[in-house]
Amino acid sequence: MKSTRRVCLVSAAFIAAGAITASAQEMPAAYKDVLTTLGRPGDFKDNVLKVNIPRNDLVATFATGIQGVNFLSDGQPHEMIRLNTSIPATPAVQQNNLGVLGGDNAGFPNGRRPGDDVVDIELRVAMCALCHALPGVFCTPAQAPSGNLLYTDQVLQDPTQFDAIFPYLRAPLPGSPNGPNGVGQLP
């Protein structure tokens, strides 16, 4: 009985010490400033700031569509490529590889062209680029200070890389001149 009480007391002491340590962790001033600017509460624990900010820009881009571009009339999320055929195709020489984000409403996410740099578009949208491209629609530029940064994977997509007729994709580059798998041929 005494050993059970001792184990309980020791366990309670460790739990209390952990609670004191967790509550003593101060949120950095920069995080407090961001939360104040956003008008949001946040939870800072184990050196991680957790903020529940609704990302309606992501929902619109990837699930429901963007008003005036590819919004579906029911407004429900759909797992599919949305294409608004009333928007005319943009000639290849005038296409912007950032699609809608670059001012070319015929591009991604309104369908998908081979020259659309989908990785760069998705990186920028994930980092709140729509707060700057469409201020006030989903959020404001002040709420997304990194939204105007040029996030990129450094892979240039350009309409000149593609043919003007179907299947549009050019033949791949030949393999290594050193033989299969880059291994040189032995004499």
N, CA, C and O of each residue as an XYZ file, in Angstrom:
748
protein
N       0.825     -1.182      0.000
C       0.000      0.000      0.000
C       0.870      1.247      0.000
O       0.605      2.203     -0.728
N       1.959      1.225      0.862
C       2.844      2.380      0.924
C       3.551      2.586     -0.410
O       3.738      3.724     -0.841
N       3.946      1.500     -1.068
C       4.646      1.635     -2.343
C       3.711      2.196     -3.416
O       4.158      2.945     -4.285
N       2.431      1.851     -3.370
C       1.460      2.382     -4.335
C       1.293      3.882     -4.137
O       1.254      4.639     -5.107
N       1.195      4.317     -2.874
C       1.079      5.757     -2.585
C       2.328      6.498     -3.055
O       2.245      7.586     -3.624
N       3.489      5.885     -2.802
C       4.741      6.534     -3.188
C       4.798      6.699     -4.710
O       5.197      7.754     -5.200
N       4.402      5.665     -5.459
C       4.384      5.737     -6.924
C       3.417      6.817     -7.378
O       3.740      7.580     -8.288
N       2.243      6.902     -6.772
C       1.252      7.918     -7.126
C       1.779      9.317     -6.840
O       1.611     10.226     -7.653
N       2.425      9.494     -5.665
C       2.967     10.810     -5.316
C       4.089     11.219     -6.274
O       4.153     12.370     -6.706
N       4.967     10.278     -6.603
C       6.066     10.574     -7.524
C       5.498     10.906     -8.906
O       5.959     11.848     -9.552
N       4.500     10.140     -9.365
C       3.869     10.397    -10.669
C       3.215     11.763    -10.683
O       3.353     12.511    -11.652
N       2.499     12.098     -9.605
C       1.835     13.401     -9.517
C       2.866     14.521     -9.546
O       2.625     15.567    -10.149
N       4.009     14.314     -8.903
C       5.058     15.337     -8.892
C       5.612     15.557    -10.297
O       5.844     16.697    -10.700
N       5.828     14.466    -11.051
C       6.318     14.607    -12.426
C       5.287     15.300    -13.314
O       5.652     16.144    -14.132
N       4.038     14.967    -13.170
C       2.971     15.599    -13.961
C       2.899     17.086    -13.643
O       2.789     17.913    -14.547
N       2.961     17.423    -12.369
C       2.915     18.838    -11.965
C       4.129     19.584    -12.511
O       3.993     20.713    -12.983
N       5.312     18.974    -12.456
C       6.517     19.626    -12.972
C       6.389     19.848    -14.476
O       6.793     20.893    -14.987
N       5.834     18.883    -15.178
C       5.623     19.028    -16.624
C       4.645     20.137    -16.933
O       4.853     20.890    -17.884
N       3.594     20.258    -16.164
C       2.597     21.314    -16.379
C       3.207     22.681    -16.130
O       2.911     23.633    -16.852
N       4.051     22.789    -15.121
C       4.700     24.063    -14.832
C       5.629     24.431    -15.979
O       5.651     25.586    -16.403
N       6.406     23.461    -16.494
C       7.312     23.712    -17.606
C       6.539     24.132    -18.846
O       6.934     25.079    -19.526
N       5.432     23.437    -19.156
C       4.647     23.742    -20.351
C       4.019     25.126    -20.257
O       3.988     25.856    -21.248
N       3.525     25.496    -19.097
C       2.883     26.797    -18.978
C       3.908     27.919    -18.914
O       3.581     29.072    -19.194
N       5.157     27.594    -18.544
C       6.182     28.621    -18.429
C       6.775     28.982    -19.785
O       7.484     29.983    -19.889
N       6.508     28.200    -20.822
C       7.064     28.471    -22.136
C       6.422     29.725    -22.717
O       5.210     29.764    -22.929
N       7.227     30.744    -22.973
C       6.728     32.025    -23.470
C       6.668     32.022    -24.991
O       7.562     31.507    -25.662
N       5.604     32.605    -25.520
C       5.495     32.761    -26.955
C       6.400     33.916    -27.388
O       6.362     34.987    -26.782
N       7.221     33.710    -28.439
C       8.093     34.792    -28.913
C       7.278     36.021    -29.325
O       6.148     35.899    -29.798
N       7.857     37.189    -29.141
C       7.176     38.452    -29.427
C       6.751     38.541    -30.896
O       5.676     39.061    -31.193
N       7.579     38.042    -31.815
C       7.230     38.104    -33.245
C       5.951     37.320    -33.523
O       5.127     37.749    -34.331
N       5.776     36.174    -32.863
C       4.565     35.376    -33.046
C       3.354     36.130    -32.506
O       2.283     36.136    -33.113
N       3.546     36.761    -31.360
C       2.445     37.535    -30.774
C       2.021     38.653    -31.722
O       0.828     38.915    -31.883
N       2.997     39.313    -32.349
C       2.695     40.390    -33.292
C       1.890     39.879    -34.482
O       0.927     40.518    -34.907
N       2.289     38.721    -35.020
C       1.565     38.145    -36.160
C       0.130     37.827    -35.762
O      -0.806     38.142    -36.496
N      -0.040     37.211    -34.610
C      -1.390     36.855    -34.156
C      -2.232     38.101    -33.913
O      -3.427     38.106    -34.207
N      -1.627     39.149    -33.385
C      -2.346     40.398    -33.161
C      -2.784     40.990    -34.494
O      -3.921     41.440    -34.631
N      -1.882     40.990    -35.480
C      -2.200     41.512    -36.811
C      -3.339     40.725    -37.449
O      -4.238     41.300    -38.062
N      -3.289     39.400    -37.296
C      -4.326     38.551    -37.880
C      -5.616     38.554    -37.066
O      -6.671     38.153    -37.558
N      -5.526     39.007    -35.820
C      -6.694     38.964    -34.946
C      -7.090     37.537    -34.609
O      -8.274     37.221    -34.501
N      -6.093     36.678    -34.444
C      -6.333     35.254    -34.191
C      -5.670     34.804    -32.904
O      -4.620     35.327    -32.531
N      -6.268     33.844    -32.224
C      -5.582     33.228    -31.084
C      -4.608     32.183    -31.615
O      -4.773     31.675    -32.724
N      -3.625     31.878    -30.840
C      -2.670     30.854    -31.240
C      -2.232     30.046    -30.039
O      -2.341     30.497    -28.898
N      -1.739     28.858    -30.299
C      -1.264     27.974    -29.252
C       0.216     27.721    -29.503
O       0.581     27.187    -30.551
N       1.068     28.094    -28.564
C       2.503     27.901    -28.699
C       2.932     26.824    -27.728
O       2.906     27.018    -26.513
N       3.328     25.689    -28.272
C       3.720     24.573    -27.417
C       4.823     23.800    -28.127
O       4.756     23.579    -29.336
N       5.816     23.400    -27.385
C       6.948     22.652    -27.923
C       7.594     23.378    -29.102
O       7.966     22.759    -30.099
N       7.724     24.713    -28.972
C       8.342     25.565    -29.991
C       7.622     25.545    -31.334
O       8.243     25.797    -32.367
N       6.332     25.250    -31.338
C       5.531     25.258    -32.555
C       4.331     26.169    -32.332
O       3.619     26.048    -31.335
N       4.119     27.085    -33.279
C       2.954     27.964    -33.223
C       1.856     27.344    -34.065
O       2.043     27.091    -35.255
N       0.715     27.100    -33.447
C      -0.418     26.521    -34.155
C      -1.514     27.568    -34.241
O      -2.015     28.042    -33.222
N      -1.879     27.923    -35.460
C      -2.923     28.914    -35.688
C      -3.908     28.320    -36.682
O      -3.512     27.807    -37.728
N      -5.158     28.389    -36.361
C      -6.183     27.872    -37.257
C      -6.723     29.030    -38.092
O      -7.656     29.722    -37.685
N      -6.130     29.228    -39.252
C      -6.555     30.294    -40.153
C      -7.323     29.641    -41.298
O      -6.773     28.765    -41.967
N      -8.565     30.030    -41.547
C      -9.277     29.429    -42.678
C      -8.557     29.749    -43.988
O      -8.226     30.905    -44.252
N      -8.322     28.750    -44.784
C      -7.629     28.939    -46.057
C      -8.625     28.790    -47.199
O      -8.551     27.841    -47.980
N      -9.560     29.738    -47.289
C     -10.553     29.716    -48.358
C      -9.920     29.852    -49.728
O     -10.502     29.414    -50.720
N      -8.728     30.455    -49.805
C      -8.023     30.547    -51.081
C      -7.629     29.164    -51.590
O      -7.719     28.895    -52.788
N      -7.193     28.287    -50.686
C      -6.831     26.925    -51.089
C      -8.065     26.116    -51.475
O      -8.043     25.346    -52.435
N      -9.135     26.299    -50.717
C     -10.388     25.595    -51.033
C     -10.861     25.993    -52.429
O     -11.256     25.135    -53.218
N     -10.822     27.285    -52.737
C     -11.268     27.756    -54.051
C     -10.355     27.244    -55.165
O     -10.838     26.799    -56.207
N      -9.054     27.303    -54.954
C      -8.107     26.893    -55.993
C      -8.207     25.411    -56.297
O      -8.209     25.016    -57.463
N      -8.289     24.590    -55.267
C      -8.167     23.151    -55.477
C      -9.465     22.360    -55.338
O      -9.474     21.168    -55.647
N     -10.554     22.967    -54.890
C     -11.762     22.168    -54.654
C     -13.035     22.745    -55.274
O     -13.792     22.010    -55.908
N     -13.282     24.036    -55.103
C     -14.571     24.582    -55.568
C     -14.450     25.436    -56.813
O     -15.436     25.619    -57.526
N     -13.275     25.961    -57.094
C     -13.095     26.850    -58.232
C     -13.110     28.303    -57.797
O     -13.587     28.634    -56.711
N     -12.584     29.168    -58.655
C     -12.486     30.597    -58.379
C     -13.584     31.315    -59.150
O     -13.768     31.079    -60.345
N     -14.320     32.198    -58.461
C     -15.400     32.954    -59.101
C     -14.866     33.671    -60.340
O     -13.798     34.281    -60.302
N     -15.620     33.590    -61.437
C     -15.244     34.262    -62.672
C     -14.233     33.507    -63.505
O     -13.914     33.917    -64.622
N     -13.720     32.395    -62.969
C     -12.740     31.615    -63.724
C     -13.262     30.195    -63.949
O     -13.534     29.805    -65.085
N     -13.400     29.435    -62.883
C     -13.828     28.042    -63.031
C     -14.699     27.572    -61.868
O     -14.690     26.392    -61.517
N     -15.449     28.495    -61.273
C     -16.315     28.167    -60.139
C     -17.476     27.295    -60.612
O     -18.097     27.583    -61.635
N     -17.763     26.242    -59.873
C     -18.885     25.377    -60.204
C     -20.140     25.913    -59.533
O     -20.091     26.371    -58.392
N     -21.241     25.858    -60.225
C     -22.468     26.523    -59.763
C     -22.959     26.035    -58.408
O     -23.608     26.791    -57.686
N     -22.662     24.781    -58.044
C     -23.158     24.300    -56.746
C     -22.245     24.703    -55.585
O     -22.641     24.581    -54.426
N     -21.037     25.178    -55.875
C     -20.132     25.640    -54.828
C     -19.586     24.543    -53.940
O     -18.948     24.829    -52.927
N     -19.825     23.287    -54.301
C     -19.347     22.160    -53.504
C     -17.961     21.737    -53.965
O     -17.623     21.901    -55.137
N     -17.155     21.195    -53.060
C     -15.834     20.702    -53.466
C     -15.964     19.514    -54.421
O     -16.798     18.631    -54.223
N     -15.137     19.509    -55.444
C     -15.120     18.415    -56.414
C     -13.675     18.034    -56.697
O     -12.813     18.904    -56.824
N     -13.415     16.766    -56.792
C     -12.087     16.277    -57.116
C     -12.025     16.055    -58.618
O     -12.271     14.955    -59.113
N     -11.689     17.131    -59.338
C     -11.614     17.048    -60.793
C     -10.968     18.318    -61.322
O     -10.807     19.302    -60.601
N     -10.601     18.275    -62.598
C     -10.116     19.493    -63.239
C     -11.334     20.260    -63.715
O     -12.178     19.724    -64.435
N     -11.420     21.520    -63.309
C     -12.536     22.363    -63.727
C     -12.088     23.185    -64.922
O     -11.018     23.793    -64.885
N     -12.888     23.216    -65.983
C     -12.542     23.958    -67.183
C     -13.733     24.794    -67.609
O     -14.801     24.264    -67.914
N     -13.544     26.090    -67.627
C     -14.584     27.007    -68.080
C     -14.357     27.230    -69.569
O     -13.462     27.979    -69.959
N     -15.168     26.578    -70.399
C     -14.977     26.650    -71.850
C     -15.429     27.984    -72.438
O     -15.201     28.241    -73.620
N     -16.064     28.835    -71.640
C     -16.450     30.152    -72.157
C     -15.263     31.117    -72.179
O     -15.350     32.185    -72.784
N     -14.170     30.759    -71.533
C     -12.948     31.570    -71.592
C     -12.163     31.107    -72.812
O     -11.785     29.938    -72.894
N     -11.911     32.009    -73.765
C     -11.205     31.588    -74.983
C      -9.767     31.174    -74.697
O      -9.132     31.663    -73.762
N      -9.274     30.262    -75.524
C      -7.886     29.817    -75.394
C      -6.948     30.978    -75.693
O      -7.240     31.827    -76.535
N      -5.834     31.003    -75.002
C      -4.820     32.033    -75.221
C      -3.804     31.489    -76.212
O      -3.307     30.378    -76.024
N      -3.474     32.249    -77.279
C      -2.445     31.777    -78.217
C      -1.138     31.478    -77.473
O      -0.809     32.143    -76.491
N      -0.411     30.486    -77.944
C       0.792     30.012    -77.252
C       1.789     31.132    -76.968
O       2.391     31.150    -75.894
N       1.978     32.054    -77.887
C       2.980     33.100    -77.680
C       2.549     34.105    -76.621
O       3.385     34.849    -76.110
N       1.243     34.146    -76.275
C       0.740     35.078    -75.266
C       0.464     34.411    -73.922
O       0.068     35.089    -72.974
N       0.663     33.105    -73.820
C       0.369     32.388    -72.584
C       1.336     32.783    -71.478
O       2.525     33.000    -71.713
N       0.800     32.871    -70.274
C       1.626     33.097    -69.094
C       1.746     31.756    -68.384
O       0.733     31.130    -68.074
N       2.968     31.308    -68.121
C       3.150     29.975    -67.527
C       2.625     29.891    -66.094
O       2.585     28.800    -65.525
N       2.217     31.030    -65.491
C       1.611     30.999    -64.164
C       0.087     30.989    -64.246
O      -0.591     31.130    -63.229
N      -0.449     30.823    -65.444
C      -1.898     30.679    -65.612
C      -2.671     31.842    -65.027
O      -2.315     33.003    -65.230
N      -3.738     31.524    -64.297
C      -4.608     32.540    -63.706
C      -3.821     33.459    -62.779
O      -4.082     34.661    -62.737
N      -2.884     32.921    -62.052
C      -2.070     33.719    -61.143
C      -1.264     34.777    -61.898
O      -0.957     35.836    -61.351
N      -0.925     34.490    -63.151
C      -0.185     35.432    -63.982
C      -1.082     36.272    -64.873
O      -0.592     36.960    -65.769
N      -2.405     36.228    -64.640
C      -3.336     37.033    -65.418
C      -3.861     36.364    -66.677
O      -4.546     37.005    -67.473
N      -3.555     35.096    -66.870
C      -4.009     34.353    -68.051
C      -5.111     33.384    -67.616
O      -4.823     32.262    -67.200
N      -6.376     33.819    -67.713
C      -7.496     33.014    -67.193
C      -7.735     31.711    -67.946
O      -8.530     30.885    -67.497
N      -7.067     31.506    -69.078
C      -7.208     30.242    -69.797
C      -6.262     29.178    -69.234
O      -6.315     28.021    -69.653
N      -5.400     29.558    -68.292
C      -4.416     28.622    -67.740
C      -4.844     28.024    -66.415
O      -5.951     28.264    -65.933
N      -3.953     27.245    -65.838
C      -4.206     26.558    -64.573
C      -4.556     27.562    -63.478
O      -3.900     28.600    -63.394
N      -5.551     27.308    -62.641
C      -6.304     26.081    -62.438
C      -7.558     25.946    -63.297
O      -8.387     25.076    -63.032
N      -7.715     26.777    -64.309
C      -8.829     26.617    -65.249
C      -8.386     25.638    -66.328
O      -8.028     26.046    -67.432
N      -8.411     24.360    -66.012
C      -7.881     23.350    -66.908
C      -6.388     23.219    -66.698
O      -5.851     23.672    -65.687
N      -5.718     22.597    -67.659
C      -4.285     22.354    -67.509
C      -3.656     22.292    -68.882
O      -3.983     21.406    -69.672
N      -2.752     23.225    -69.185
C      -2.012     23.229    -70.445
C      -0.620     22.680    -70.182
O      -0.119     22.794    -69.064
N       0.021     22.084    -71.190
C       1.372     21.555    -70.957
C       2.360     22.608    -70.476
O       3.268     22.281    -69.713
N       2.213     23.857    -70.896
C       3.168     24.896    -70.522
C       2.896     25.574    -69.194
O       3.677     26.425    -68.769
N       1.801     25.216    -68.524
C       1.505     25.808    -67.213
C       2.476     25.246    -66.171
O       2.616     24.030    -66.043
N       3.132     26.114    -65.444
C       4.089     25.694    -64.422
C       3.321     25.435    -63.127
O       3.318     26.255    -62.209
N       2.677     24.284    -63.081
C       1.765     23.945    -61.996
C       2.471     23.908    -60.643
O       1.877     24.294    -59.636
N       3.703     23.461    -60.595
C       4.420     23.399    -59.317
C       4.622     24.810    -58.761
O       4.359     25.057    -57.584
N       5.088     25.729    -59.600
C       5.274     27.108    -59.131
C       3.946     27.730    -58.723
O       3.875     28.431    -57.713
N       2.894     27.481    -59.497
C       1.575     28.038    -59.179
C       1.118     27.531    -57.820
O       0.692     28.317    -56.974
N       1.204     26.223    -57.607
C       0.735     25.646    -56.349
C       1.590     26.088    -55.165
O       1.060     26.301    -54.075
N       2.907     26.231    -55.357
C       3.766     26.742    -54.282
C       3.327     28.148    -53.875
O       3.208     28.453    -52.688
N       3.092     28.986    -54.859
C       2.737     30.376    -54.568
C       1.351     30.487    -53.957
O       1.136     31.285    -53.044
N       0.407     29.693    -54.452
C      -0.943     29.718    -53.875
C      -0.901     29.215    -52.435
O      -1.574     29.767    -51.564
N      -0.114     28.170    -52.181
C      -0.005     27.650    -50.818
C       0.582     28.689    -49.869
O       0.299     28.666    -48.671
N       1.396     29.598    -50.397
C       2.008     30.638    -49.573
C       1.223     31.952    -49.656
O       1.774     33.022    -49.397
N      -0.056     31.873    -50.015
C      -1.008     32.993    -49.971
C      -0.857     34.016    -51.091
O      -1.127     35.197    -50.876
N      -0.437     33.596    -52.273
C      -0.313     34.538    -53.390
C      -1.649     35.149    -53.780
O      -1.686     36.283    -54.257
N      -2.753     34.422    -53.588
C      -4.060     34.970    -53.962
C      -4.468     36.137    -53.079
O      -5.318     36.937    -53.469
N      -3.882     36.247    -51.903
C      -4.165     37.402    -51.044
C      -3.646     38.680    -51.691
O      -4.152     39.769    -51.418
N      -2.637     38.548    -52.547
C      -2.074     39.695    -53.256
C      -2.673     39.824    -54.650
O      -2.912     40.936    -55.120
N      -2.921     38.687    -55.323
C      -3.469     38.722    -56.679
C      -4.940     39.143    -56.678
O      -5.390     39.830    -57.595
N      -5.677     38.738    -55.664
C      -7.106     39.060    -55.536
C      -7.349     39.634    -54.145
O      -8.019     38.996    -53.333
N      -6.820     40.825    -53.846
C      -6.926     41.350    -52.475
C      -8.363     41.532    -52.028
O      -9.195     42.093    -52.741
N      -8.631     41.040    -50.821
C      -9.962     41.187    -50.243
C     -10.927     40.071    -50.588
O     -11.971     39.948    -49.948
N     -10.608     39.250    -51.588
C     -11.512     38.155    -51.955
C     -11.424     37.031    -50.933
O     -12.443     36.556    -50.431
N     -10.200     36.608    -50.628
C      -9.996     35.527    -49.665
C      -9.324     36.041    -48.398
O      -9.612     35.573    -47.296
N      -8.441     36.993    -48.564
C      -7.676     37.572    -47.472
C      -7.020     38.843    -48.003
O      -7.171     39.178    -49.178
N      -6.307     39.537    -47.159
C      -5.671     40.783    -47.581
C      -4.151     40.603    -47.633
O      -3.616     39.707    -46.981
N      -3.458     41.437    -48.393
C      -1.998     41.336    -48.433
C      -1.359     41.471    -47.049
O      -0.325     40.856    -46.786
N      -1.958     42.262    -46.168
C      -1.395     42.423    -44.820
C      -1.443     41.116    -44.035
O      -0.616     40.897    -43.150
N      -2.393     40.253    -44.346
C      -2.515     38.976    -43.652
C      -1.549     37.933    -44.207
O      -1.370     36.873    -43.607
N      -0.929     38.224    -45.339
C      -0.047     37.251    -45.990
C       1.216     37.938    -46.496
O       1.387     38.099    -47.704
N       2.098     38.342    -45.595
C       3.286     39.086    -46.024
C       4.198     38.315    -46.975
O       4.924     38.934    -47.752
N       4.181     36.988    -46.935
C       5.037     36.220    -47.842
C       4.336     35.874    -49.145
O       4.928     35.218    -50.002
N       3.109     36.293    -49.314
C       2.343     35.934    -50.503
C       2.853     36.524    -51.799
O       2.513     36.022    -52.870
N       3.658     37.575    -51.739
C       4.165     38.156    -52.976
C       5.595     37.711    -53.296
O       6.215     38.227    -54.226
N       6.115     36.752    -52.525
C       7.437     36.211    -52.825
C       7.335     35.257    -54.011
O       6.314     34.595    -54.193
N       8.377     35.189    -54.803
C       8.361     34.390    -56.028
C       8.850     32.968    -55.764
O       9.942     32.588    -56.186
N       8.028     32.187    -55.059
C       8.387     30.794    -54.787
C       8.461     30.037    -56.105
O       7.600     30.191    -56.971
N       9.493     29.221    -56.249
C       9.678     28.490    -57.494
C      10.476     27.217    -57.253
O      11.235     27.109    -56.290
N      10.286     26.259    -58.149
C      11.099     25.045    -58.122
C      12.279     25.172    -59.083
O      13.055     24.229    -59.243
N      12.418     26.334    -59.725
C      13.508     26.652    -60.653
C      13.473     25.840    -61.949
O      14.483     25.756    -62.648
N      12.322     25.240    -62.278
C      12.176     24.536    -63.547
C      11.339     25.437    -64.443
O      10.168     25.688    -64.159
N      11.938     25.922    -65.519
C      11.242     26.853    -66.395
C      10.309     26.100    -67.331
O      10.742     25.223    -68.079
N       9.041     26.443    -67.287
C       8.072     25.931    -68.253
C       7.802     27.052    -69.238
O       7.533     28.187    -68.844
N       7.876     26.732    -70.513
C       7.725     27.749    -71.542
C       6.918     27.144    -72.692
O       7.141     25.989    -73.055
N       5.984     27.906    -73.273
C       5.174     27.353    -74.372
C       5.998     26.905    -75.568
O       5.545     26.055    -76.335
N       7.200     27.455    -75.749
C       8.018     27.059    -76.897
C       8.581     25.649    -76.744
O       9.141     25.103    -77.695
N       8.440     25.056    -75.569
C       8.925     23.692    -75.360
C       7.963     22.653    -75.934
O       8.256     21.458    -75.905
N       6.823     23.097    -76.452
C       5.777     22.175    -76.879
C       5.409     22.409    -78.334
O       5.547     23.521    -78.844
N       4.938     21.357    -79.003
C       4.486     21.469    -80.391
C       3.113     22.125    -80.443
O       2.391     22.147    -79.446
N       2.756     22.657    -81.604
C       1.472     23.346    -81.775
C       0.332     22.384    -82.082
O      -0.830     22.789    -82.079
N       0.642     21.120    -82.347
C      -0.402     20.141    -82.659
C      -0.332     18.979    -81.669
O       0.699     18.738    -81.041
N      -1.450     18.268    -81.545
C      -1.532     17.139    -80.630
C      -0.497     16.104    -81.023
O      -0.340     15.863    -82.220
N       0.198     15.494    -80.134
C       0.047     15.417    -78.697
C       0.779     16.514    -77.940
O       0.905     16.417    -76.719
N       1.265     17.545    -78.605
C       1.891     18.730    -78.006
C       3.251     18.466    -77.383
O       4.138     19.317    -77.462
N       3.433     17.319    -76.771
C       4.708     17.013    -76.117
C       5.716     16.532    -77.155
O       5.410     15.657    -77.966
N       6.891     17.092    -77.130
C       7.939     16.708    -78.073
C       8.567     15.393    -77.654
O       8.393     14.929    -76.527
N       9.300     14.805    -78.588
C       9.985     13.547    -78.288
C      10.989     13.792    -77.162
O      11.615     14.852    -77.115
N      11.148     12.843    -76.270
C      12.091     13.032    -75.164
C      13.523     13.096    -75.671
O      13.824     12.653    -76.779
N      14.396     13.650    -74.850
C      15.807     13.692    -75.187
C      16.350     12.269    -75.225
O      15.892     11.407    -74.475
N      17.328     12.019    -76.100
C      17.887     10.661    -76.131
C      18.587     10.348    -74.821
O      18.923     11.245    -74.048
N      18.797      9.082    -74.588
C      19.452      8.644    -73.362
C      20.909      9.052    -73.309
O      21.378      9.819    -74.149
N      21.606      8.553    -72.344
C      23.010      8.884    -72.127
C      23.873      8.373    -73.283
O      23.664      7.262    -73.771
N      24.834      9.177    -73.719
C      25.753      8.691    -74.759
C      26.698      7.622    -74.216
O      27.437      7.005    -74.984
N      26.683      7.398    -72.911
C      27.579      6.423    -72.277
C      26.972      5.035    -72.187
O      27.539      4.165    -71.527
N      25.861      4.805    -72.817
C      25.259      3.482    -72.768
C      24.132      3.406    -71.757
O      23.792      4.409    -71.129
N      23.545      2.218    -71.593
C      22.417      2.044    -70.672
C      22.787      2.456    -69.251
O      23.866      2.121    -68.763
N      21.911      3.167    -68.605
C      22.097      3.604    -67.214
C      23.336      4.448    -67.003
O      23.814      4.558    -65.874
N      23.877      5.054    -68.069
C      25.044      5.924    -67.931
C      26.339      5.175    -67.748
O      27.368      5.784    -67.458
N      26.312      3.863    -67.910
C      27.521      3.058    -67.741
C      28.222      2.949    -69.098
O      27.612      2.543    -70.088
N      29.492      3.310    -69.135
C      30.254      3.280    -70.402
C      30.388      1.860    -70.944
O      30.340      0.880    -70.201
N      30.556      1.784    -72.243
C      30.744      0.494    -72.893
C      32.202      0.051    -72.756
O      33.121      0.834    -72.996
N      32.399     -1.184    -72.376
C      33.767     -1.710    -72.262
C      34.215     -2.196    -73.613
O      33.402     -2.719    -74.375
N      35.538     -2.036    -73.952
C      36.038     -2.492    -75.263
C      35.994     -3.987    -75.415
O      36.380     -4.513    -76.459
